[in-house]
Amino acid sequence: MNFIVAVSENFAIGKNNDLLFNIPKDLAYFKEQTLDKVVVMGERTYHSLPFKPLKRRINVVLSDNPDFNPEGVIVARSLGDLFEKLKDYDSKEIFVIGGGSVYNLMMPYCEFAYITKVRKFVPDADTFINNIEEMGTWDLISESDVIEENGLSYTFNIYKNKEIKQVD
């Protein structure tokens, strides 16, 4: 399992259930990495998507809301239910895509983190993820050159988890 996210310098990822940055190359990178794969998200992230469900992906949504049953989506009602449903897929083909609480919950189970690091501090964000650079269990294995787009500087980074928690 992997996760993919764009973060600010302070590991902020969102505000008002929306992305912090409009970076077309990052959106293209997200699509390239997740197309024809499994994407795992929370219900709020699902509702924030411009197109529901995401096309050419198996959409899995973690939600304990009994009224949430959208067409074309696999709904998991608990972490155990989620792991049971994901057993049918190759773990390398699974990408956690948000939101903050789902990233933080799933991080220990992920092997790779695909993080677009935007060189901007966002103090007024309302959604953050754990800073994997401070956790001591993630190694940076790849970093792109700095890219400039829409007045922002960023890099594409890949981290590998040295202590992947096994699914029971």
Contact map, one row per residue, 1 for C-alpha under 8 A:
111000000000000000000000000000000000000000000000000000000000000000000000000000000000000000111111000000000000111100000000000000000000000000000000000000000000000000000000
111100000000000000000000000000000000000000000000000000000000000000000000000000000000000000111111000000000000011111000000000000000000000000000000000000000000000000000000
111110000000000000000000000000000000000000000000000000000000000000000000000000000000000000000011100000100010010111000000000000000000000000000000000000000000000000000000
011111000000000000000000000001000000000000000000000000000000000000000000000000000000000000000011100000000000000011100000000000000000000000000000000000000000000000000000
001111100000100000000000000000000000000000000000000000000000000000000000000000000000000000000000110000000000000001110000000000000000000000000000000000000000000000000000
000111110000100000000000010000000000000000000000000000000000000000000000000000000000000000000000000000000000000000111100000000000000000000000000000000000000000000000000
000011111111100000000000000000000000000000000000000000000000000000000000000000000000000000000000000000000000000000111100000000000000000000000000000000000000000000000000
000001111111100000000000000000000000000000000000000000000000000000000000000000000000000000000000000000000000000000001111110000000000000000000000000000000000000000000000
000000111111000000000000000000000000000000000000000000000000000000000000000000000000000000000000000000000000000000001111110000000000000000000000000000000000000000000000
000000111111000000000000000000000000000000000000000000000000000000000000000000000000000000000000000000000000000000000000111000000010000000000000000000000000000000000000
000000111111100000000000000000000000000000000000000000000000000000000000000000000000000000000000000000000000000000000000000000011110000000000000000000000000000000000000
000000111111110000000000000000000000000000000000000000000000000000000000000000000000000000000000000000000000000000000000010011111000000000000000000000000000000000000000
000011110011111000110000000000000000000000000000000000000000000000000000000000000000000000000000000100000000000000000000000010111000000000000000000000000000000000000000
000000000001111111110000000000000000000000000000000000000000000000000000000000000000000000000000000000000000000000000000000011110000000000000000000000000000000000000000
000000000000111111110000000000000000000000000000000000000000000000000000000000000000000000000000000000000000000000000000000111100000000000000000000000000000000000000000
000000000000011111000000000000000000000000000000000000000000000000000000000000000000000000000000000000000000000000000000000001000000000000000000000000000000000000000000
000000000000011111100000000000000000000000011001000000000000000000000000000000000000000000000000000000000000000000000000000000000000000000000000000000000000000000000000
000000000000011111110000000000000000000000000001000000000000000000000000000000000000000000000000000000000000000000000000000000000000000000000000000000000000000000000000
000000000000111011111100000000000000000000000000000000000000000000000000000000000000000000000000000000000000000000000000000000000000000000000000000000000000000000000000
000000000000111001111100000000000000000000000000000000000000000000000000000000000000000000000000000000000000000000000000000010000000000000000000000000000000000000000000
000000000000000000111110000000000000000000000000000000000000000000000000000000000000000000000000000000000000000000000000000000000000000000000000000000000000000000000000
000000000000000000111111000000000000000000000000000000000000000000000000000000000000000000000000000000000000000000000000000000000000000000000000000001000000000000000000
000000000000000000001111111000000000000000000000000000000000000000000000000000000000000000000000000000000000000000000000000000000000000000000000000011000000000000000000
000000000000000000000111111100000000000000000000000000000000000000000000000000000000000000000000000000000000000000000000000000000000000000000000000000000000000000000000
000000000000000000000011111110000000000000000000000000000000000000000000000000000000000000000000000000000000000000000000000000000000000000000000000000000000000000000000
000001000000000000000011111111000000000000000000000000000000000000000000000000000000000000000000000000000000000000010000000000000000000000000000000000000000000000000000
000000000000000000000011111111100000000000000000000000000000000000000000000000000000000000000000000000000000000000000000000000000000000000000000000000000000000000000000
000000000000000000000001111111110000000000000000000000000000000000000000000000000000000000000000000000000000000000000000000000000000000000000000000000000000000000000000
000000000000000000000000111111111000000000000000000000000000000000000000000000000000000000000000000000000000000000000000000000000000000000000000000000000000000000000000
000100000000000000000000011111111100000000000000000000000000000000000000000000000000000000000000000000000000000000000000000000000000000000000000000000000000000000000000
000000000000000000000000001111111110000000000000000000000000000000000000000000000000000000000000000000000000000000000000000000000000000000000000000000000000000000000000
000000000000000000000000000111111110000000000000000000000000000000000000000000000000000000000000000000000000000000000000000000000000000000000000000000000000000000000000
000000000000000000000000000011111110000000000000000000000000000000000000000000000000000000000000000000000000000000000000000000000000000000000000000000000000000000000000
000000000000000000000000000001111111111000000000000000001000000000000000000000000000000000001010000000000000000000000000000000000000000000000000000000000000000000000000
000000000000000000000000000000111111100000000000000000011000000000000000000000000000000000000000000000000000000000000000000000000000000000000000000000000000000000000000
000000000000000000000000000000000111110000000000000000011100000000000000000000000000000000000000000000000000000000000000000000000000000000000000000000000000000000000000
000000000000000000000000000000000111111000000000000000011100000000000000000000000000000000001110000000000000000000000000000000000000000000000000000000000000000000000000
000000000000000000000000000000000101111100000000000000001111000000000000000000000000000010001110000000000000000000000000000000000000000000000000000000000000000000000000
000000000000000000000000000000000100111110000000000000001111000000000000000000000000000000000111100000000000000000000000000000000000000000000000000000000000000000000000
000000000000000000000000000000000000011111000000000000000011110000000000000000000000000000000111110000000000000000000000000000000000000000000000000000000000000000000000
000000000000000000000000000000000000001111101100000000000011110000000000000000000000000000000001111001000000000000000000000000000000000000000000000000000000000000000000
000000000000000000000000000000000000000111111100000000000000111000000000000000000000000000000000011001000000000000000000000000000000000000000000000000000000000000000000
000000000000000000000000000000000000000011111110000000000000111000000000000000000000000000000000000000000000000000000000000000000000000000000000000000000000000000000000
000000000000000010000000000000000000000001111111000000000000000000000000000000000000000000000000001000000000000000000000000000000000000000000000000000000000000000000000
000000000000000010000000000000000000000011111111100000000000000000000000000000000000000000000000011000000000000000000000000000000000000000000000000000000000000000000000
000000000000000000000000000000000000000011111111100110000000100000000000000000000000000000000000000000000000000000000000000000000000000000000000000000000000000000000000
000000000000000000000000000000000000000000111111100100000000000000000000000000000000000000000000000000000000000000000000000000000000000000000000000000000000000000000000
000000000000000011000000000000000000000000011111110000000000000000000000000000000000000000000000000000000000000000000000000000000000000000000000000000000000000000000000
000000000000000000000000000000000000000000001111111111000000000000000000000000000000000000000000000000000000000000000000000000000000000000000000000000000000000000000000
000000000000000000000000000000000000000000000001111100000000000000000000000000000000000000000000000000000000000000000000000000000000000000000000000000000000000000000000
000000000000000000000000000000000000000000000000111111100000000000000000000000000000000000000000000000000000000000000000000000000000000000000000000000000000000000000000
000000000000000000000000000000000000000000000110111111100000000000000000000000000000000000000000000000000000000000000000000000000000000000000000000000000000000000000000
000000000000000000000000000000000000000000000100101111100010000000000001100000000000000000000000000000000000000000000000000000000000000000000000000000000000000000000000
000000000000000000000000000000000000000000000000101111111110000000000000000000000000000000000000000000000000000000000000000000000000000000000000000000000000000000000000
000000000000000000000000000000000000000000000000001111111000000000000000000000000000000000000000000000000000000000000000000000000000000000000000000000000000000000000000
000000000000000000000000000000000011100000000000000001111100000000000000000000000000000000000000000000000000000000000000000000000000000000000000000000000000000000000000
000000000000000000000000000000000111111000000000000001111110000000000000000000000000000000000000000000000000000000000000000000000000000000000000000000000000000000000000
000000000000000000000000000000000001111000000000000001011111000000000000110000000000000000000000000000000000000000000000000000000000000000000000000000000000000000000000
000000000000000000000000000000000000011110000000000011001111100000000001110000000000000000000000000000000000000000000000000000000000000000000000000000000000000000000000
000000000000000000000000000000000000011110000000000000000111110000000000111100000000000000000000000000000000000000000000000000000000000000000000000000000000000000000000
000000000000000000000000000000000000000111100100000000000011111000000000111100000000000000000000000000000000000000000000000000000000000000000000000000000000000000000000
000000000000000000000000000000000000000111100000000000000001111100000000001111100100000000000000000000000000000000000000000000000000000000000000000000000000000000000000
000000000000000000000000000000000000000001100000000000000000111111010000001111000000000000000000000000000000000000000000000000000000000000000000000000000000000000000000
000000000000000000000000000000000000000000000000000000000000011111000000000111000000000000000000000000000000000000000000000000000000000000000000000000000000000000000000
000000000000000000000000000000000000000000000000000000000000001111110000000010000000000000000000000000000000000000000000000000000000000000000000000000000000000000000000
000000000000000000000000000000000000000000000000000000000000001111111000000000000000000000000000000000000000000000000000000000000000000000000000000000000000000000000000
000000000000000000000000000000000000000000000000000000000000000011111000000000000000000000000000000000000000000000000000000000000000000000000000000000000000000000000000
000000000000000000000000000000000000000000000000000000000000001011111100001000000000000000000000000000000000000000000000000000000000000000000000000000000000000000000000
000000000000000000000000000000000000000000000000000000000000000001111110101000000000000000000000000000000000000000000000000000000000000000000000000000000000000000000000
000000000000000000000000000000000000000000000000000000000000000000011111100000000000000000000000000000000000000000000000000000000000000000000000000000000000000000000000
000000000000000000000000000000000000000000000000000000000000000000001111100000000000000000000000000000000000000000000000000000000000000000000000000000000000000000000000
000000000000000000000000000000000000000000000000000010000010000000000111110000000000000000000000000000000000000000000000000000000000000000000000000000000000000000000000
000000000000000000000000000000000000000000000000000010000111100000001111111000000000000000000000000000000000000000000000000000000000000000000000000000000000000000000000
000000000000000000000000000000000000000000000000000000000111100000000001111100000000000000000000000000000000000000000000000000000000000000000000000000000000000000000000
000000000000000000000000000000000000000000000000000000000001111000011000111110000000000000000000000000000000000000000000000000000000000000000000000000000000000000000000
000000000000000000000000000000000000000000000000000000000001111100000000011111101100100000000000000000000000000000000000000000000000000000000000000000000000000000000000
000000000000000000000000000000000000000000000000000000000000011110000000001111101100000000000000000000000000000000000000000000000000000000000000000000000000000000000000
000000000000000000000000000000000000000000000000000000000000011100000000000111111100000000000000000000000000000000000000000000000000000000000000000000000000000000000000
000000000000000000000000000000000000000000000000000000000000010000000000000111111110000000000000000000000000000000000000000000000000000000000000000000000000000000000000
000000000000000000000000000000000000000000000000000000000000000000000000000001111111000000000000000000000000000000000000000000000000000000000000000000000000000000000000
000000000000000000000000000000000000000000000000000000000000000000000000000111111111100000000000000000000000000000000000000000000000000000000000000000000000000000000000
000000000000000000000000000000000000000000000000000000000000010000000000000111111111110000000000000000000000000000000000000000000000000000000000000000000000000000000000
000000000000000000000000000000000000000000000000000000000000000000000000000000111111111000000000000000000000000000000000000000000000000000000000000000000000000000000010
000000000000000000000000000000000000000000000000000000000000000000000000000000011111111000000000000000000000000000000000000000000000000000000000000000000000000000000000
000000000000000000000000000000000000000000000000000000000000000000000000000100001111111100000000000000000000000000000000000000000000000000000000000000000000000000000000
000000000000000000000000000000000000000000000000000000000000000000000000000000000111111110100000000000000000000000000000000000000000000000000000000000000000000000000000
000000000000000000000000000000000000000000000000000000000000000000000000000000000011111111000000000000000000000000000000000000000000000000000000000000000000000000000000
000000000000000000000000000000000000000000000000000000000000000000000000000000000000111111000000000000000000000000000000000000000000000000000000000000000000000000000000
000000000000000000000000000000000000010000000000000000000000000000000000000000000000011111101100000000000000000000000000000000000000000000000000000000000000000000000000
000000000000000000000000000000000000000000000000000000000000000000000000000000000000001111111100000000000000000000000000000000000000000000000000000000000000000000000000
110000000000000000000000000000000000000000000000000000000000000000000000000000000000010011111100000000000000000000000000000000000000000000000000000000000000000000000000
110000000000000000000000000000000000000000000000000000000000000000000000000000000000000001111100000000000000000000000000000000000000000000000000000000000000000000000000
110000000000000000000000000000000100110000000000000000000000000000000000000000000000000011111110000000000000000000000000000000000000000000000000000000000000000000000000
110000000000000000000000000000000000111100000000000000000000000000000000000000000000000011111111000000000000000000000000000000000000000000000000000000000000000000000000
111100000000000000000000000000000100111100000000000000000000000000000000000000000000000000001111100000000000000000000000000000000000000000000000000000000000000000000000
111100000000000000000000000000000000001110000000000000000000000000000000000000000000000000000111110001100100000000000000000000000000000000000000000000000000000000000000
001110000000000000000000000000000000001110000000000000000000000000000000000000000000000000000011111000100000000000000000000000000000000000000000000000000000000000000000
000010000000000000000000000000000000000111001000000000000000000000000000000000000000000000000001111111100000000000000000000000000000000000000000000000000000000000000000
000000000000000000000000000000000000000011011000000000000000000000000000000000000000000000000000111111100000000000000000000000100000000000000000000000000000000000000000
000000000000100000000000000000000000000000000000000000000000000000000000000000000000000000000000011111110000000000000000000000111000000000000000000000000000000000000000
000000000000000000000000000000000000000000000000000000000000000000000000000000000000000000000000011111111000000000000000000000001000000000000000000000000000000000000000
000000000000000000000000000000000000000011000000000000000000000000000000000000000000000000000001011111111100000000000000000000000000000000000000000000000000000000000000
001000000000000000000000000000000000000000000000000000000000000000000000000000000000000000000001111111111110000000000000000000001000000000000000000000000000000000000000
000000000000000000000000000000000000000000000000000000000000000000000000000000000000000000000000000111111111000000000000000000001100000000000000000000000000000000000000
000000000000000000000000000000000000000000000000000000000000000000000000000000000000000000000000000011111111000000000000000000000000000000000000000000000000000000000000
000000000000000000000000000000000000000000000000000000000000000000000000000000000000000000000001000001111111110000000000000000000000000000000000000000000000000000000000
001000000000000000000000000000000000000000000000000000000000000000000000000000000000000000000000000000111111110000000000000000000000000000000000000000000000000000000000
000000000000000000000000000000000000000000000000000000000000000000000000000000000000000000000000000000011111110000000000000000000000000000000000000000000000000010111000
100000000000000000000000000000000000000000000000000000000000000000000000000000000000000000000000000000000111111000000000000000000000000000000000000000000000000000011110
111000000000000000000000000000000000000000000000000000000000000000000000000000000000000000000000000000000111111110000000000000000000000000000000000000000000000010011000
110000000000000000000000000000000000000000000000000000000000000000000000000000000000000000000000000000000000111110000000000000000000000000000000000000000000000111010000
111000000000000000000000000000000000000000000000000000000000000000000000000000000000000000000000000000000000011111000000000000000000000000000000000000000000011110000000
011100000000000000000000000000000000000000000000000000000000000000000000000000000000000000000000000000000000011111100000000000000000000000000000000000000000111110000000
011110000000000000000000000000000000000000000000000000000000000000000000000000000000000000000000000000000000000111110000000000000000000000000000000000000001111000000000
000111100000000000000000000000000000000000000000000000000000000000000000000000000000000000000000000000000000000011111000000000000000000000000000000000000001111000000000
000011100000000000000000010000000000000000000000000000000000000000000000000000000000000000000000000000000000000001111100000000000000000000000000000000000111100000000000
000001111000000000000000000000000000000000000000000000000000000000000000000000000000000000000000000000000000000000111110000000000000000000000000000000000111100000000000
000001111000000000000000000000000000000000000000000000000000000000000000000000000000000000000000000000000000000000011111000000000000000000000000000000011110000000000000
000000011000000000000000000000000000000000000000000000000000000000000000000000000000000000000000000000000000000000001111100000000000000000000000000000011100000000000000
000000011000000000000000000000000000000000000000000000000000000000000000000000000000000000000000000000000000000000000111110000000000000000000000000000011000000000000000
000000011100000000000000000000000000000000000000000000000000000000000000000000000000000000000000000000000000000000000011111000000000000000000000000000000000000000000000
000000011101000000000000000000000000000000000000000000000000000000000000000000000000000000000000000000000000000000000001111110000000000000000000000000000000000000000000
000000000100000000000000000000000000000000000000000000000000000000000000000000000000000000000000000000000000000000000000111110000000000000000000000000000000000000000000
000000000000001000000000000000000000000000000000000000000000000000000000000000000000000000000000000000000000000000000000011111000000000000000000000000000000000000000000
000000000001111000010000000000000000000000000000000000000000000000000000000000000000000000000000000000000000000000000000011111110000000000000000000000000000000000000000
000000000001011100000000000000000000000000000000000000000000000000000000000000000000000000000000000000000000000000000000000111110000000000000000000000000000000000000000
000000000001111000000000000000000000000000000000000000000000000000000000000000000000000000000000001100000000000000000000000011111000000000000000000000000000000000000000
000000000011110000000000000000000000000000000000000000000000000000000000000000000000000000000000000100000000000000000000000011111100000000000000000000000000000000000000
000000000011100000000000000000000000000000000000000000000000000000000000000000000000000000000000000110110000000000000000000000111110000000000000000000000000000000000000
000000000010000000000000000000000000000000000000000000000000000000000000000000000000000000000000000000010000000000000000000000011111000000000000000000000000000000000000
000000000110000000000000000000000000000000000000000000000000000000000000000000000000000000000000000000000000000000000000000000001111111000000000000000000000000000000000
000000000000000000000000000000000000000000000000000000000000000000000000000000000000000000000000000000000000000000000000000000000111111111000000000000000000000000000000
000000000000000000000000000000000000000000000000000000000000000000000000000000000000000000000000000000000000000000000000000000000011111101100000000000000000000000000000
000000000000000000000000000000000000000000000000000000000000000000000000000000000000000000000000000000000000000000000000000000000011111100000000000000000000000000000000
000000000000000000000000000000000000000000000000000000000000000000000000000000000000000000000000000000000000000000000000000000000011111111000000000000000000000000000000
000000000000000000000000000000000000000000000000000000000000000000000000000000000000000000000000000000000000000000000000000000000001111111100000000000000000000000000000
000000000000000000000000000000000000000000000000000000000000000000000000000000000000000000000000000000000000000000000000000000000001001111100000000000000000000011100000
000000000000000000000000000000000000000000000000000000000000000000000000000000000000000000000000000000000000000000000000000000000001101111110000000000000000001111000000
000000000000000000000000000000000000000000000000000000000000000000000000000000000000000000000000000000000000000000000000000000000000100111111000000000000000001111000000
000000000000000000000000000000000000000000000000000000000000000000000000000000000000000000000000000000000000000000000000000000000000000001111110000000000000111100000000
000000000000000000000000000000000000000000000000000000000000000000000000000000000000000000000000000000000000000000000000000000000000000000111110000000000000111100000000
000000000000000000000000000000000000000000000000000000000000000000000000000000000000000000000000000000000000000000000000000000000000000000011111000000000001111000000000
000000000000000000000000000000000000000000000000000000000000000000000000000000000000000000000000000000000000000000000000000000000000000000011111100000000011110000000000
000000000000000000000000000000000000000000000000000000000000000000000000000000000000000000000000000000000000000000000000000000000000000000000111110000000011100000000000
000000000000000000000000000000000000000000000000000000000000000000000000000000000000000000000000000000000000000000000000000000000000000000000011111000000011000000000000
000000000000000000000000000000000000000000000000000000000000000000000000000000000000000000000000000000000000000000000000000000000000000000000001111100001110000000000000
000000000000000000000000000000000000000000000000000000000000000000000000000000000000000000000000000000000000000000000000000000000000000000000000111110001110000000000000
000000000000000000000000000000000000000000000000000000000000000000000000000000000000000000000000000000000000000000000000000000000000000000000000011111111100000000000000
000000000000000000000010000000000000000000000000000000000000000000000000000000000000000000000000000000000000000000000000000000000000000000000000001111111000000000000000
000000000000000000000110000000000000000000000000000000000000000000000000000000000000000000000000000000000000000000000000000000000000000000000000000111110000000000000000
000000000000000000000000000000000000000000000000000000000000000000000000000000000000000000000000000000000000000000000000000000000000000000000000000111111000000000000000
000000000000000000000000000000000000000000000000000000000000000000000000000000000000000000000000000000000000000000000111000000000000000000000000000111111100000000000000
000000000000000000000000000000000000000000000000000000000000000000000000000000000000000000000000000000000000000000000111000000000000000000000000011110111110000000000000
000000000000000000000000000000000000000000000000000000000000000000000000000000000000000000000000000000000000000000011110000000000000000000000000011100011111000000000000
000000000000000000000000000000000000000000000000000000000000000000000000000000000000000000000000000000000000000000011100000000000000000000000011111000001111100000000000
000000000000000000000000000000000000000000000000000000000000000000000000000000000000000000000000000000000000000001111000000000000000000000000111100000000111110000000000
000000000000000000000000000000000000000000000000000000000000000000000000000000000000000000000000000000000000000011111000000000000000000000011111000000000011111000000000
000000000000000000000000000000000000000000000000000000000000000000000000000000000000000000000000000000000000000111100000000000000000000000011110000000000001111100000000
000000000000000000000000000000000000000000000000000000000000000000000000000000000000000000000000000000000000000111100000000000000000000001111100000000000000111110000000
000000000000000000000000000000000000000000000000000000000000000000000000000000000000000000000000000000000000001110000000000000000000000001111000000000000000011111000000
000000000000000000000000000000000000000000000000000000000000000000000000000000000000000000000000000000000001011110000000000000000000000011100000000000000000001111110000
000000000000000000000000000000000000000000000000000000000000000000000000000000000000000000000000000000000000001000000000000000000000000011100000000000000000000111110000
000000000000000000000000000000000000000000000000000000000000000000000000000000000000000000000000000000000001000000000000000000000000000010000000000000000000000011111000
000000000000000000000000000000000000000000000000000000000000000000000000000000000000000000000000000000000001111000000000000000000000000000000000000000000000000011111100
000000000000000000000000000000000000000000000000000000000000000000000000000000000000000000000000000000000001110000000000000000000000000000000000000000000000000000111110
000000000000000000000000000000000000000000000000000000000000000000000000000000000000000000000000000000000000100000000000000000000000000000000000000000000000000000011111
000000000000000000000000000000000000000000000000000000000000000000000000000000000010000000000000000000000000100000000000000000000000000000000000000000000000000000001111
000000000000000000000000000000000000000000000000000000000000000000000000000000000000000000000000000000000000000000000000000000000000000000000000000000000000000000000111
